[in-house]
Amino acid sequence: MRSGIKRRVSAVLMFGIVLLPLPGLVSCAPSPPSPTTQIDWVNFVQFGGITYLANALHVGRSLQTSDLGPEFAKVGFRLEGNVHDPGYRTKDGDAAFLAAGTSVYMVKGYAPTFRLAAHSNTGLLLFEADTNPKAKTGADLLDLAQKVGYIGVNSEQDVTTELASIKDPQQVTRLVSMVLEAPVDQTTVSQGGTRYFLAFHLTDGTAVTRVYWLNSGELARGILLPKAFRTAVEQALKG
């Protein structure tokens, strides 16, 4: 690559892996990072080896200060503006945008391996577990047992448009059990095919929204659901 051309790198921190450069840029052999490198961080925090992503999807009610539990940890290091090496590997205490020293809290009623929260310049942020190297089943990522009121099947176009819903209590319980008992493989990368966003509307008014690929049966991230779950979603869409 010619000198002076800036490289812009899109980085999603999952096990510290940096994704490919954004489309449209010239492809070239790897070169050492330079001061002109820009990194687009996703909004995350990492504690206990778990990468938590900020929930930016406007489904369900927003988190309130009254939802906060005890302080869980403090941010040790802010990456944005301080890290310019796209090969940087994240460590516990790192955050993309939260300043060092920011308090991170538990969320009442939820395991800290699933949900955390912190105040930011834009308000109270809810973080949910995305990557957990110790996760074996869905229950290790999502704390949903006896907490789901109904399941919405939302459009991938805008995430919030509900195309169908599953509200029968027995069926909701059965489907949530499938999620919690399903094996987890976070090396899985589902691409292509039909996908929807499943919104698990919780009894406290908040919601957990995850992309779901019909073909592979993966519920992000890496929760491998059985064919019976797909059948239930398809039946709900048929009305």
MDAnalysis code that builds the backbone (N, CA, C; Angstrom):
import MDAnalysis as mda
import numpy as np

u = mda.Universe.empty(717, n_residues=239, atom_resindex=np.repeat(np.arange(239), 3), trajectory=True)
u.add_TopologyAttr("name", ["N", "CA", "C"] * 239)
u.add_TopologyAttr("resid", np.arange(1, 240))
u.add_TopologyAttr("resname", ["MET", "ARG", "SER", "GLY", "ILE", "LYS", "ARG", "ARG", "VAL", "SER", "ALA", "VAL", "LEU", "MET", "PHE", "GLY", "ILE", "VAL", "LEU", "LEU", "PRO", "LEU", "PRO", "GLY", "LEU", "VAL", "SER", "CYS", "ALA", "PRO", "SER", "PRO", "PRO", "SER", "PRO", "THR", "THR", "GLN", "ILE", "ASP", "TRP", "VAL", "ASN", "PHE", "VAL", "GLN", "PHE", "GLY", "GLY", "ILE", "THR", "TYR", "LEU", "ALA", "ASN", "ALA", "LEU", "HIS", "VAL", "GLY", "ARG", "SER", "LEU", "GLN", "THR", "SER", "ASP", "LEU", "GLY", "PRO", "GLU", "PHE", "ALA", "LYS", "VAL", "GLY", "PHE", "ARG", "LEU", "GLU", "GLY", "ASN", "VAL", "HIS", "ASP", "PRO", "GLY", "TYR", "ARG", "THR", "LYS", "ASP", "GLY", "ASP", "ALA", "ALA", "PHE", "LEU", "ALA", "ALA", "GLY", "THR", "SER", "VAL", "TYR", "MET", "VAL", "LYS", "GLY", "TYR", "ALA", "PRO", "THR", "PHE", "ARG", "LEU", "ALA", "ALA", "HIS", "SER", "ASN", "THR", "GLY", "LEU", "LEU", "LEU", "PHE", "GLU", "ALA", "ASP", "THR", "ASN", "PRO", "LYS", "ALA", "LYS", "THR", "GLY", "ALA", "ASP", "LEU", "LEU", "ASP", "LEU", "ALA", "GLN", "LYS", "VAL", "GLY", "TYR", "ILE", "GLY", "VAL", "ASN", "SER", "GLU", "GLN", "ASP", "VAL", "THR", "THR", "GLU", "LEU", "ALA", "SER", "ILE", "LYS", "ASP", "PRO", "GLN", "GLN", "VAL", "THR", "ARG", "LEU", "VAL", "SER", "MET", "VAL", "LEU", "GLU", "ALA", "PRO", "VAL", "ASP", "GLN", "THR", "THR", "VAL", "SER", "GLN", "GLY", "GLY", "THR", "ARG", "TYR", "PHE", "LEU", "ALA", "PHE", "HIS", "LEU", "THR", "ASP", "GLY", "THR", "ALA", "VAL", "THR", "ARG", "VAL", "TYR", "TRP", "LEU", "ASN", "SER", "GLY", "GLU", "LEU", "ALA", "ARG", "GLY", "ILE", "LEU", "LEU", "PRO", "LYS", "ALA", "PHE", "ARG", "THR", "ALA", "VAL", "GLU", "GLN", "ALA", "LEU", "LYS", "GLY"])
u.atoms.positions = np.array([
    [0.851, -1.191, 0.000],
    [0.000, 0.000, 0.000],
    [0.877, 1.227, 0.000],
    [0.460, 2.279, -0.759],
    [1.253, 3.478, -0.820],
    [1.268, 4.199, 0.520],
    [2.402, 4.813, 0.837],
    [2.505, 5.549, 2.096],
    [1.548, 6.722, 2.067],
    [1.047, 7.098, 3.234],
    [0.160, 8.238, 3.341],
    [-1.304, 7.894, 3.221],
    [-1.632, 6.680, 2.762],
    [-3.033, 6.269, 2.688],
    [-3.459, 5.734, 4.039],
    [-4.502, 6.326, 4.599],
    [-4.959, 5.912, 5.919],
    [-5.672, 4.580, 5.836],
    [-5.435, 3.735, 6.809],
    [-6.151, 2.469, 6.915],
    [-7.198, 2.608, 8.005],
    [-8.442, 2.280, 7.649],
    [-9.522, 2.343, 8.626],
    [-9.944, 0.919, 8.917],
    [-9.896, 0.513, 10.166],
    [-10.154, -0.866, 10.541],
    [-11.394, -0.940, 11.409],
    [-12.288, -1.867, 11.055],
    [-13.454, -2.113, 11.887],
    [-13.116, -3.230, 12.847],
    [-13.199, -2.961, 14.143],
    [-12.787, -3.957, 15.123],
    [-13.948, -4.327, 16.019],
    [-14.284, -5.607, 16.075],
    [-15.268, -6.110, 17.011],
    [-14.528, -6.993, 17.988],
    [-14.571, -6.624, 19.249],
    [-13.767, -7.319, 20.229],
    [-14.468, -8.559, 20.732],
    [-14.162, -9.686, 20.115],
    [-14.660, -10.979, 20.554],
    [-13.453, -11.887, 20.634],
    [-13.013, -12.201, 21.842],
    [-11.762, -12.902, 22.061],
    [-10.589, -12.081, 21.520],
    [-10.770, -10.754, 21.432],
    [-9.692, -9.899, 20.982],
    [-9.408, -10.015, 19.498],
    [-10.324, -10.575, 18.717],
    [-10.088, -10.757, 17.288],
    [-10.494, -9.492, 16.542],
    [-9.641, -9.024, 15.647],
    [-9.957, -7.864, 14.837],
    [-10.502, -8.340, 13.501],
    [-11.638, -7.800, 13.110],
    [-12.254, -8.228, 11.868],
    [-11.579, -7.575, 10.668],
    [-12.046, -7.923, 9.461],
    [-11.457, -7.437, 8.229],
    [-11.673, -5.950, 8.061],
    [-10.827, -5.276, 7.264],
    [-11.038, -3.862, 6.975],
    [-12.396, -3.641, 6.332],
    [-12.904, -2.422, 6.468],
    [-14.196, -2.100, 5.890],
    [-14.166, -2.241, 4.374],
    [-15.306, -2.621, 3.758],
    [-15.355, -2.805, 2.311],
    [-14.986, -1.528, 1.573],
    [-14.420, -1.696, 0.388],
    [-14.136, -0.551, -0.449],
    [-12.715, -0.058, -0.356],
    [-11.947, -0.588, 0.591],
    [-10.570, -0.152, 0.722],
    [-9.644, -1.081, -0.043],
    [-8.496, -0.564, -0.389],
    [-7.515, -1.358, -1.132],
    [-6.978, -2.453, -0.238],
    [-6.914, -3.659, -0.774],
    [-6.366, -4.779, -0.023],
    [-4.853, -4.813, -0.210],
    [-4.152, -5.068, 0.857],
    [-2.696, -5.112, 0.760],
    [-2.142, -6.047, 1.808],
    [-0.855, -6.317, 1.725],
    [-0.207, -7.182, 2.705],
    [-0.189, -6.496, 4.056],
    [-0.210, -7.271, 5.162],
    [-0.192, -6.676, 6.486],
    [1.028, -5.779, 6.665],
    [0.805, -4.678, 7.357],
    [1.899, -3.767, 7.665],
    [1.766, -3.301, 9.092],
    [2.842, -2.852, 9.706],
    [2.768, -2.418, 11.108],
    [1.781, -1.277, 11.257],
    [1.032, -1.229, 12.386],
    [0.087, -0.141, 12.594],
    [0.814, 1.200, 12.633],
    [0.163, 2.226, 12.142],
    [0.751, 3.557, 12.124],
    [-0.140, 4.522, 12.877],
    [0.353, 5.726, 13.173],
    [-0.458, 6.705, 13.900],
    [-1.724, 7.091, 13.146],
    [-1.805, 6.785, 11.833],
    [-2.985, 7.148, 11.059],
    [-4.081, 6.088, 11.149],
    [-3.801, 4.942, 11.770],
    [-4.800, 3.885, 11.887],
    [-5.957, 4.347, 12.762],
    [-7.180, 4.150, 12.278],
    [-8.365, 4.445, 13.056],
    [-9.115, 3.148, 13.313],
    [-9.622, 2.981, 14.512],
    [-10.333, 1.761, 14.883],
    [-11.748, 2.129, 15.302],
    [-12.716, 1.440, 14.727],
    [-14.109, 1.623, 15.125],
    [-14.444, 0.591, 16.194],
    [-14.394, 1.006, 17.447],
    [-14.693, 0.069, 18.530],
    [-16.187, -0.110, 18.675],
    [-16.610, -1.329, 18.982],
    [-17.983, -1.533, 19.437],
    [-18.002, -1.153, 20.915],
    [-19.182, -0.795, 21.420],
    [-19.293, -0.337, 22.801],
    [-19.322, -1.547, 23.738],
    [-18.224, -1.813, 24.406],
    [-18.113, -3.016, 25.228],
    [-17.379, -2.733, 26.528],
    [-17.521, -3.646, 27.459],
    [-16.672, -3.718, 28.652],
    [-16.284, -5.179, 28.811],
    [-15.182, -5.430, 29.499],
    [-14.761, -6.812, 29.715],
    [-14.375, -7.025, 31.173],
    [-14.965, -8.035, 31.775],
    [-14.657, -8.419, 33.150],
    [-14.761, -9.937, 33.269],
    [-13.874, -10.532, 34.019],
    [-13.921, -11.970, 34.239],
    [-13.822, -12.767, 32.969],
    [-13.151, -12.223, 31.960],
    [-13.028, -12.907, 30.680],
    [-14.249, -12.798, 29.790],
    [-15.308, -12.160, 30.275],
    [-16.561, -12.011, 29.528],
    [-16.587, -10.658, 28.835],
    [-16.901, -10.647, 27.554],
    [-17.095, -9.411, 26.818],
    [-18.584, -9.090, 26.799],
    [-18.926, -7.916, 27.335],
    [-20.313, -7.457, 27.374],
    [-20.481, -6.337, 26.352],
    [-21.529, -6.417, 25.535],
    [-21.817, -5.376, 24.562],
    [-22.984, -4.525, 25.033],
    [-22.895, -3.216, 24.762],
    [-23.990, -2.320, 25.117],
    [-25.232, -2.675, 24.311],
    [-26.362, -2.713, 24.977],
    [-27.632, -3.008, 24.317],
    [-28.163, -1.714, 23.708],
    [-27.957, -1.556, 22.404],
    [-28.373, -0.325, 21.713],
    [-29.681, -0.506, 20.960],
    [-30.340, -1.652, 21.141],
    [-31.590, -1.927, 20.433],
    [-32.764, -1.419, 21.259],
    [-33.616, -0.621, 20.638],
    [-34.702, 0.035, 21.370],
    [-35.926, -0.871, 21.440],
    [-35.783, -1.963, 22.160],
    [-36.886, -2.895, 22.386],
    [-37.044, -3.025, 23.895],
    [-38.280, -2.911, 24.381],
    [-38.493, -2.955, 25.818],
    [-38.172, -1.610, 26.452],
    [-38.425, -1.495, 27.743],
    [-38.170, -0.232, 28.442],
    [-36.676, -0.031, 28.684],
    [-36.305, 1.212, 28.876],
    [-34.911, 1.541, 29.179],
    [-34.601, 1.219, 30.628],
    [-33.337, 0.986, 30.895],
    [-32.896, 0.718, 32.254],
    [-32.980, 2.008, 33.077],
    [-33.378, 1.876, 34.333],
    [-33.480, 3.009, 35.250],
    [-32.467, 2.861, 36.378],
    [-32.174, 3.968, 37.032],
    [-31.228, 3.926, 38.158],
    [-31.706, 2.959, 39.232],
    [-33.021, 2.851, 39.395],
    [-33.571, 1.950, 40.408],
    [-33.304, 0.486, 40.087],
    [-32.898, 0.187, 38.845],
    [-32.582, -1.189, 38.446],
    [-31.172, -1.598, 38.870],
    [-30.361, -0.631, 39.275],
    [-28.969, -0.927, 39.569],
    [-28.794, -1.608, 40.921],
    [-27.912, -2.588, 40.935],
    [-27.539, -3.252, 42.164],
    [-26.216, -2.695, 42.663],
    [-25.472, -3.461, 43.444],
    [-24.184, -3.007, 43.967],
    [-23.140, -2.808, 42.860],
    [-22.127, -2.024, 43.167],
    [-21.027, -1.867, 42.215],
    [-20.349, -3.206, 42.007],
    [-20.099, -3.532, 40.763],
    [-19.476, -4.803, 40.415],
    [-17.972, -4.641, 40.190],
    [-17.591, -3.569, 39.517],
    [-16.178, -3.335, 39.204],
    [-16.025, -1.899, 38.721],
    [-14.788, -1.507, 38.444],
    [-14.510, -0.211, 37.844],
    [-13.728, -0.417, 36.551],
    [-13.981, 0.454, 35.589],
    [-13.231, 0.400, 34.338],
    [-11.776, 0.742, 34.624],
    [-10.877, -0.063, 34.059],
    [-9.456, 0.183, 34.273],
    [-8.799, 0.966, 33.163],
    [-9.353, 0.842, 31.936],
    [-8.687, 1.448, 30.785],
    [-9.680, 1.690, 29.670],
    [-9.640, 2.893, 29.094],
    [-10.494, 3.239, 27.946],
    [-9.687, 3.071, 26.671],
    [-10.227, 2.318, 25.710],
    [-9.488, 2.044, 24.480],
    [-9.602, 3.177, 23.472],
    [-10.817, 3.740, 23.306],
    [-11.015, 4.772, 22.305],
    [-10.111, 5.976, 22.615],
    [-9.312, 6.342, 21.624],
    [-8.395, 7.455, 21.784],
    [-7.057, 7.087, 22.387],
    [-6.945, 5.869, 22.912],
    [-5.703, 5.449, 23.555],
    [-5.028, 4.266, 22.877],
    [-5.799, 3.476, 22.128],
    [-5.246, 2.303, 21.453],
    [-5.369, 2.489, 19.945],
    [-4.260, 2.348, 19.240],
    [-4.250, 2.521, 17.786],
    [-3.734, 1.274, 17.067],
    [-3.495, 0.230, 17.822],
    [-3.005, -1.020, 17.259],
    [-4.183, -1.956, 17.044],
    [-4.555, -2.257, 15.780],
    [-5.699, -3.136, 15.533],
    [-5.484, -4.558, 16.029],
    [-4.266, -4.900, 16.414],
    [-3.994, -6.228, 16.953],
    [-4.075, -6.279, 18.463],
    [-4.488, -5.182, 19.078],
    [-4.585, -5.134, 20.547],
    [-5.546, -6.199, 21.059],
    [-5.149, -6.902, 22.091],
    [-6.002, -7.927, 22.698],
    [-6.554, -7.389, 24.009],
    [-7.872, -7.428, 24.118],
    [-8.510, -6.831, 25.280],
    [-8.229, -7.639, 26.545],
    [-8.351, -6.944, 27.666],
    [-8.125, -7.573, 28.966],
    [-9.210, -7.110, 29.930],
    [-9.311, -7.807, 31.057],
    [-10.318, -7.445, 32.054],
    [-10.115, -6.005, 32.514],
    [-11.221, -5.287, 32.616],
    [-11.177, -3.883, 33.012],
    [-11.208, -2.932, 31.837],
    [-11.022, -3.449, 30.620],
    [-11.055, -2.605, 29.427],
    [-12.494, -2.212, 29.083],
    [-12.624, -1.025, 28.505],
    [-13.903, -0.559, 27.968],
    [-13.611, 0.233, 26.705],
    [-14.539, 0.183, 25.777],
    [-14.326, 0.913, 24.522],
    [-14.415, 2.411, 24.752],
    [-15.466, 2.871, 25.440],
    [-15.725, 4.306, 25.538],
    [-15.847, 4.829, 26.967],
    [-16.073, 3.961, 27.933],
    [-16.197, 4.419, 29.315],
    [-14.822, 4.813, 29.851],
    [-14.781, 5.911, 30.575],
    [-13.518, 6.404, 31.111],
    [-13.006, 5.505, 32.228],
    [-11.709, 5.458, 32.378],
    [-11.105, 4.713, 33.483],
    [-11.658, 5.249, 34.798],
    [-11.985, 4.340, 35.696],
    [-12.552, 4.728, 36.981],
    [-14.062, 4.711, 37.023],
    [-14.723, 4.550, 35.859],
    [-16.190, 4.496, 35.816],
    [-16.693, 3.265, 36.555],
    [-17.672, 3.461, 37.418],
    [-18.260, 2.337, 38.153],
    [-19.181, 1.536, 37.238],
    [-19.074, 0.227, 37.335],
    [-19.945, -0.682, 36.587],
    [-20.745, -1.479, 37.619],
    [-22.050, -1.519, 37.440],
    [-22.943, -2.077, 38.457],
    [-23.598, -3.386, 38.015],
    [-23.955, -4.164, 38.997],
    [-24.824, -5.303, 38.751],
    [-26.225, -4.772, 38.461],
    [-27.061, -5.601, 37.832],
    [-28.450, -5.242, 37.559],
    [-29.328, -6.133, 38.417],
    [-30.216, -5.524, 39.179],
    [-31.062, -6.275, 40.100],
    [-31.825, -7.387, 39.389],
    [-31.765, -8.572, 39.971],
    [-32.526, -9.691, 39.451],
    [-31.816, -10.504, 38.397],
    [-30.592, -10.103, 38.031],
    [-29.878, -10.798, 36.958],
    [-28.453, -11.150, 37.378],
    [-27.987, -12.287, 36.880],
    [-26.618, -12.708, 37.159],
    [-25.638, -11.730, 36.515],
    [-24.556, -11.385, 37.205],
    [-23.571, -10.463, 36.620],
    [-22.827, -11.056, 35.432],
    [-22.933, -12.352, 35.228],
    [-22.353, -12.962, 34.021],
    [-23.215, -12.695, 32.794],
    [-24.396, -12.113, 33.010],
    [-25.315, -11.803, 31.922],
    [-25.470, -10.300, 31.707],
    [-25.769, -9.571, 32.775],
    [-26.036, -8.138, 32.639],
    [-25.218, -7.293, 33.610],
    [-24.725, -6.172, 33.089],
    [-24.078, -5.135, 33.888],
    [-24.581, -3.797, 33.367],
    [-24.317, -2.733, 34.110],
    [-24.764, -1.409, 33.679],
    [-23.785, -0.345, 34.158],
    [-23.781, 0.788, 33.457],
    [-22.892, 1.891, 33.818],
    [-23.456, 3.201, 33.294],
    [-23.172, 4.276, 34.006],
    [-23.549, 5.603, 33.545],
    [-22.549, 6.066, 32.489],
    [-23.062, 6.747, 31.459],
    [-22.206, 7.283, 30.404],
    [-22.667, 8.687, 30.050],
    [-21.981, 9.299, 29.102],
    [-22.366, 10.637, 28.667],
    [-23.738, 10.664, 28.022],
    [-24.178, 9.517, 27.515],
    [-25.476, 9.448, 26.838],
    [-26.576, 8.863, 27.722],
    [-26.265, 8.603, 28.975],
    [-27.251, 8.040, 29.880],
    [-26.820, 6.699, 30.444],
    [-27.761, 5.992, 31.022],
    [-27.470, 4.701, 31.640],
    [-27.406, 3.629, 30.563],
    [-26.291, 2.911, 30.516],
    [-26.085, 1.874, 29.512],
    [-26.258, 0.490, 30.116],
    [-26.977, -0.365, 29.400],
    [-27.118, -1.766, 29.777],
    [-26.165, -2.585, 28.923],
    [-25.315, -3.362, 29.563],
    [-24.392, -4.246, 28.860],
    [-24.829, -5.684, 29.079],
    [-24.805, -6.478, 27.990],
    [-25.176, -7.886, 28.090],
    [-24.060, -8.762, 27.539],
    [-23.890, -9.935, 28.144],
    [-22.805, -10.836, 27.766],
    [-22.909, -11.239, 26.305],
    [-21.803, -11.121, 25.599],
    [-21.728, -11.559, 24.216],
    [-20.793, -12.749, 24.089],
    [-19.608, -12.614, 24.640],
    [-18.599, -13.665, 24.546],
    [-18.176, -14.112, 25.936],
    [-18.326, -15.387, 26.194],
    [-17.900, -15.958, 27.467],
    [-17.184, -17.266, 27.174],
    [-15.858, -17.299, 27.301],
    [-15.110, -18.512, 26.951],
    [-15.468, -19.723, 27.810],
    [-16.152, -19.498, 28.922],
    [-16.540, -20.610, 29.793],
    [-17.957, -21.095, 29.499],
    [-18.661, -20.437, 28.598],
    [-20.055, -20.795, 28.322],
    [-20.158, -22.158, 27.651],
    [-20.960, -23.018, 28.210],
    [-21.211, -24.354, 27.656],
    [-22.637, -24.483, 27.126],
    [-23.557, -23.813, 27.788],
    [-24.965, -23.840, 27.378],
    [-25.497, -22.411, 27.351],
    [-26.680, -22.261, 26.767],
    [-27.279, -20.934, 26.687],
    [-27.459, -20.267, 28.032],
    [-27.694, -21.069, 29.069],
    [-27.884, -20.507, 30.409],
    [-26.637, -19.793, 30.921],
    [-25.479, -20.126, 30.370],
    [-24.239, -19.465, 30.782],
    [-24.111, -18.072, 30.172],
    [-24.935, -17.785, 29.160],
    [-24.905, -16.472, 28.511],
    [-26.138, -15.636, 28.832],
    [-27.295, -16.269, 28.875],
    [-28.554, -15.552, 29.058],
    [-29.267, -16.015, 30.319],
    [-29.491, -15.108, 31.251],
    [-30.206, -15.419, 32.490],
    [-31.690, -15.137, 32.267],
    [-32.393, -16.116, 31.694],
    [-33.785, -15.916, 31.289],
    [-34.782, -16.797, 32.029],
    [-34.320, -17.727, 32.834],
    [-35.226, -18.679, 33.473],
    [-36.308, -17.974, 34.282],
    [-37.565, -18.271, 33.968],
    [-38.736, -17.730, 34.664],
    [-38.795, -16.204, 34.601],
    [-38.218, -15.625, 33.563],
    [-38.204, -14.165, 33.431],
    [-38.859, -13.673, 32.138],
    [-39.241, -14.577, 31.238],
    [-39.737, -14.176, 29.919],
    [-41.266, -14.166, 29.889],
    [-41.835, -13.007, 29.523],
    [-43.277, -12.881, 29.394],
    [-43.762, -13.375, 28.050],
    [-43.083, -12.935, 26.983],
    [-43.401, -13.439, 25.646],
    [-42.210, -13.233, 24.731],
    [-42.250, -13.888, 23.571],
    [-41.163, -13.810, 22.596],
    [-41.678, -13.149, 21.325],
    [-41.026, -12.073, 20.913],
    [-41.377, -11.409, 19.669],
    [-40.430, -11.829, 18.560],
    [-40.956, -11.998, 17.359],
    [-40.128, -12.286, 16.184],
    [-40.097, -10.998, 15.372],
    [-38.943, -10.326, 15.373],
    [-38.843, -8.992, 14.792],
    [-38.109, -8.983, 13.454],
    [-38.417, -7.984, 12.660],
    [-37.815, -7.834, 11.335],
    [-36.331, -7.524, 11.436],
    [-35.552, -8.084, 10.522],
    [-34.131, -7.766, 10.485],
    [-33.889, -6.386, 9.885],
    [-34.915, -5.807, 9.266],
    [-34.753, -4.507, 8.625],
    [-34.570, -3.390, 9.635],
    [-35.371, -3.401, 10.693],
    [-35.250, -2.324, 11.686],
    [-35.191, -2.829, 13.123],
    [-35.222, -4.126, 13.292],
    [-35.087, -4.796, 14.602],
    [-36.317, -4.633, 15.487],
    [-37.050, -3.537, 15.351],
    [-38.141, -3.251, 16.283],
    [-39.524, -3.654, 15.771],
    [-39.685, -3.810, 14.449],
    [-40.994, -4.176, 13.905],
    [-41.300, -5.637, 14.206],
    [-42.362, -5.873, 14.975],
    [-42.717, -7.226, 15.380],
    [-43.559, -7.890, 14.299],
    [-43.036, -8.961, 13.734],
    [-43.715, -9.691, 12.671],
    [-44.640, -10.768, 13.219],
    [-44.306, -11.280, 14.377],
    [-45.103, -12.334, 15.013],
    [-44.745, -12.360, 16.486],
    [-45.548, -13.052, 17.248],
    [-45.258, -13.174, 18.681],
    [-45.694, -14.537, 19.195],
    [-45.020, -14.989, 20.218],
    [-45.336, -16.256, 20.882],
    [-45.658, -15.920, 22.324],
    [-46.938, -16.077, 22.687],
    [-47.374, -15.613, 24.005],
    [-47.971, -16.712, 24.880],
    [-48.212, -17.885, 24.311],
    [-48.741, -18.970, 25.129],
    [-47.726, -19.319, 26.209],
    [-48.098, -19.216, 27.492],
    [-47.135, -19.412, 28.581],
    [-46.392, -20.737, 28.531],
    [-47.092, -21.811, 28.205],
    [-46.436, -23.115, 28.154],
    [-45.430, -23.182, 27.016],
    [-45.785, -22.607, 25.880],
    [-44.867, -22.629, 24.747],
    [-43.658, -21.727, 25.014],
    [-43.893, -20.581, 25.641],
    [-42.781, -19.692, 25.997],
    [-41.813, -20.410, 26.923],
    [-42.343, -21.084, 27.930],
    [-41.493, -21.825, 28.869],
    [-40.684, -22.895, 28.150],
    [-41.338, -23.593, 27.211],
    [-40.653, -24.660, 26.479],
    [-39.531, -24.099, 25.614],
    [-39.792, -22.987, 24.934],
    [-38.791, -22.408, 24.046],
    [-37.626, -21.796, 24.831],
    [-37.929, -21.170, 25.949],
    [-36.864, -20.612, 26.785],
    [-35.978, -21.731, 27.319],
    [-36.595, -22.857, 27.676],
    [-35.807, -24.008, 28.146],
    [-34.871, -24.497, 27.051],
    [-35.341, -24.482, 25.800],
    [-34.478, -24.876, 24.684],
    [-33.260, -23.952, 24.601],
    [-33.495, -22.666, 24.774],
    [-32.395, -21.692, 24.719],
    [-31.396, -21.947, 25.836],
    [-31.893, -22.158, 27.036],
    [-31.010, -22.316, 28.193],
    [-30.237, -23.628, 28.169],
    [-30.828, -24.649, 27.558],
    [-30.186, -25.968, 27.530],
    [-29.345, -26.189, 26.272],
    [-29.463, -25.316, 25.296],
    [-28.760, -25.497, 24.024],
    [-27.250, -25.383, 24.197],
    [-26.488, -26.174, 23.438],
    [-25.026, -26.072, 23.500],
    [-24.559, -24.746, 22.891],
    [-23.398, -24.307, 23.333],
    [-22.816, -23.054, 22.841],
    [-21.513, -23.347, 22.122],
    [-21.392, -22.774, 20.926],
    [-20.131, -22.826, 20.178],
    [-19.879, -21.421, 19.635],
    [-19.030, -20.673, 20.315],
    [-18.834, -19.283, 19.923],
    [-17.800, -19.109, 18.813],
    [-17.362, -20.220, 18.240],
    [-16.546, -20.143, 17.024],
    [-17.432, -20.183, 15.784],
    [-18.729, -20.450, 15.993],
    [-19.686, -20.508, 14.893],
    [-19.891, -19.119, 14.309],
    [-19.875, -19.013, 12.985],
    [-20.144, -17.750, 12.311],
    [-21.224, -18.000, 11.268],
    [-22.461, -17.673, 11.604],
    [-23.573, -17.877, 10.682],
    [-23.640, -16.727, 9.693],
    [-23.765, -17.053, 8.421],
    [-23.853, -16.037, 7.383],
    [-24.880, -16.459, 6.345],
    [-25.591, -15.488, 5.812],
    [-26.559, -15.777, 4.761],
    [-27.799, -16.463, 5.295],
    [-28.774, -16.614, 4.424],
    [-30.012, -17.261, 4.820],
    [-30.934, -16.311, 5.560],
    [-32.124, -16.809, 5.849],
    [-33.132, -16.000, 6.528],
    [-32.772, -15.809, 7.989],
    [-32.945, -14.587, 8.452],
    [-32.696, -14.313, 9.860],
    [-33.730, -13.329, 10.390],
    [-33.953, -13.412, 11.704],
    [-34.853, -12.508, 12.397],
    [-34.179, -12.075, 13.689],
    [-34.761, -11.082, 14.326],
    [-34.326, -10.719, 15.670],
    [-35.380, -11.216, 16.645],
    [-34.969, -12.055, 17.572],
    [-35.890, -12.548, 18.597],
    [-35.796, -11.645, 19.815],
    [-36.946, -11.126, 20.213],
    [-37.011, -10.245, 21.380],
    [-37.664, -11.001, 22.528],
    [-36.888, -11.287, 23.532],
    [-37.413, -11.943, 24.734],
    [-37.871, -10.830, 25.681],
    [-39.173, -10.609, 25.719],
    [-39.732, -9.550, 26.554],
    [-39.837, -10.060, 27.991],
    [-39.099, -9.435, 28.868],
    [-38.986, -9.905, 30.239],
    [-40.082, -9.319, 31.119],
    [-40.328, -9.984, 32.224],
    [-41.433, -9.587, 33.097],
    [-41.199, -8.246, 33.771],
    [-39.954, -7.745, 33.774],
    [-39.694, -6.426, 34.373],
    [-39.818, -5.303, 33.334],
    [-40.207, -5.638, 32.110],
    [-40.405, -4.632, 31.077],
    [-39.220, -4.430, 30.159],
    [-38.049, -4.927, 30.540],
    [-36.894, -4.844, 29.653],
    [-36.956, -6.000, 28.657],
    [-36.048, -5.996, 27.702],
    [-36.059, -7.047, 26.692],
    [-34.640, -7.437, 26.318],
    [-34.488, -8.695, 25.931],
    [-33.220, -9.211, 25.423],
    [-33.442, -9.528, 23.953],
    [-32.687, -8.909, 23.068],
    [-32.885, -9.084, 21.636],
    [-31.632, -9.672, 21.011],
    [-31.813, -10.785, 20.301],
    [-30.686, -11.475, 19.678],
    [-31.057, -11.880, 18.252],
    [-30.091, -11.806, 17.346],
    [-30.333, -12.248, 15.983],
    [-30.402, -13.778, 15.962],
    [-31.302, -14.291, 15.125],
    [-31.521, -15.734, 15.019],
    [-31.536, -16.117, 13.551],
    [-30.661, -17.059, 13.183],
    [-30.577, -17.562, 11.813],
    [-31.386, -18.856, 11.698],
    [-32.383, -18.859, 10.830],
    [-33.221, -20.046, 10.667],
    [-32.419, -21.245, 10.168],
    [-31.565, -21.031, 9.173],
    [-30.872, -22.159, 8.541],
    [-29.937, -22.883, 9.495],
    [-29.101, -22.127, 10.213],
    [-28.122, -22.748, 11.107],
    [-28.689, -23.024, 12.493],
    [-29.771, -22.321, 12.846],
    [-30.342, -22.482, 14.181],
    [-29.579, -21.728, 15.245],
    [-28.658, -20.849, 14.832],
    [-27.868, -20.125, 15.831],
    [-28.603, -18.899, 16.351],
    [-28.638, -18.778, 17.663],
    [-29.088, -17.568, 18.338],
    [-27.820, -16.884, 18.842],
    [-27.628, -15.654, 18.429],
    [-26.365, -14.975, 18.758],
    [-26.171, -14.879, 20.271],
    [-24.970, -15.163, 20.855],
    [-23.896, -15.512, 19.975],
    [-23.425, -16.926, 20.265],
    [-23.658, -17.835, 19.284],
    [-23.178, -19.199, 19.385],
    [-24.081, -20.173, 20.087],
    [-25.345, -19.788, 20.361],
    [-26.300, -20.697, 21.003],
    [-26.997, -21.495, 19.895],
    [-26.773, -22.788, 19.867],
    [-27.226, -23.629, 18.757],
    [-28.548, -24.313, 19.107],
    [-29.619, -23.752, 18.578],
    [-30.961, -24.207, 18.932],
    [-31.419, -25.374, 18.057],
    [-32.300, -26.230, 18.608],
    [-32.778, -27.407, 17.865],
    [-33.804, -27.030, 16.799],
    [-34.112, -27.993, 15.924],
    [-35.073, -27.759, 14.839],
    [-36.463, -27.441, 15.381],
    [-36.775, -27.956, 16.559],
    [-38.096, -27.691, 17.138],
    [-38.286, -26.201, 17.407],
    [-37.223, -25.515, 17.714],
    [-37.308, -24.068, 17.948],
    [-37.619, -23.364, 16.629],
    [-36.931, -23.763, 15.576],
    [-37.189, -23.184, 14.253],
    [-38.636, -23.401, 13.849],
    [-39.146, -24.596, 14.077],
    [-40.532, -24.902, 13.717],
    [-41.497, -23.966, 14.428],
    [-41.236, -23.691, 15.700],
    [-42.103, -22.803, 16.473],
    [-42.083, -21.386, 15.918],
    [-40.912, -20.920, 15.519],
    [-40.785, -19.577, 14.950],
    [-41.523, -19.501, 13.612],
    [-41.344, -20.505, 12.766],
    [-42.002, -20.528, 11.456],
    [-43.534, -20.571, 11.611],
    [-44.012, -21.322, 12.566],
    [-45.458, -21.419, 12.785],
    [-46.010, -20.083, 13.265],
    [-45.235, -19.399, 14.113],
    [-45.670, -18.093, 14.599],
    [-45.746, -17.092, 13.446],
    [-44.823, -17.170, 12.534],
    [-44.805, -16.250, 11.392],
    [-45.964, -16.502, 10.430],
    [-46.405, -17.753, 10.368],
    [-47.543, -18.089, 9.506],
    [-48.859, -17.604, 10.100],
    [-48.805, -17.295, 11.396],
    [-50.006, -16.761, 12.072],
    [-51.007, -17.815, 12.421],
])
